Amino acid sequence: MRILSAAVLCVSALAASAADEFKPEPGFVLLFDGKTLDGWQQRADTKKDKDAKPVLLAGKTDAFDKRFVVKDGELVIDPKVKGDRYIETVRQFAGDFSVKFDFKPGAGCNNDILLLGTKFDINSGKDGKGGVKGIKVDEWNTFAVNVKGGSAEFLINGEKAATQKTKGDKGPFTLRAEFGPIAVKNVRATESK
């Protein structure tokens, strides 16, 4: 009887674990698996060395002396580790596509995403005031950027936050660690068209 009970508990735990795994919407693929930084790289610092090359992060769980850390299925930017640092997808994007993710900013968060020459500040403001409209501090929010016809539309929690013209034909999706805490998960994208 004890063996049967243990087996039932084990199967129940596996089923709960599988149910908790995020499944992207049809047409989307995961860019961050929640376990490693496979598919990501440290951006090359060409200001210091014009011949610098990106550093691949395959199999790693942190970057830039733990400025970026994979923890409990999330990609966490640690504000205690200083430095203006960038990680980007190895995958290059072009044409029309969408990138979505969930993010949880702390007070004082001002970290950026960069895509095809556009920059969007995920700014929660000081003490949750003065930041980007619609951002909920210390709560999970949704972010989407839809690129179509040379224009990028940025949405926070389903509401349009900005529109920018894209520059360049092809490039990675980039996360910039600048100021304050933020966690990101469920990063996914559609195929370029």
Buried (B, 14 or more C-beta within 10 A) or exposed (E): EEEEEEEEEEEEEEEEEEEEEBEBEEEBEBBBBBEBBBBBBBBBEEEEEEEEEBBBBEEBBBBBEEBBBBEEBBBBBBBEBEEEBBBBBBBEBBEBBBBBBBBBBBBBBBBBBBBBEBEBBBBBBEEBEEBBEEBEBEEEBBBBBBBEEEBBBBBBBEEEBBEBEBEEEEBBBBBBBBBBBBBBBBBBBBEEE
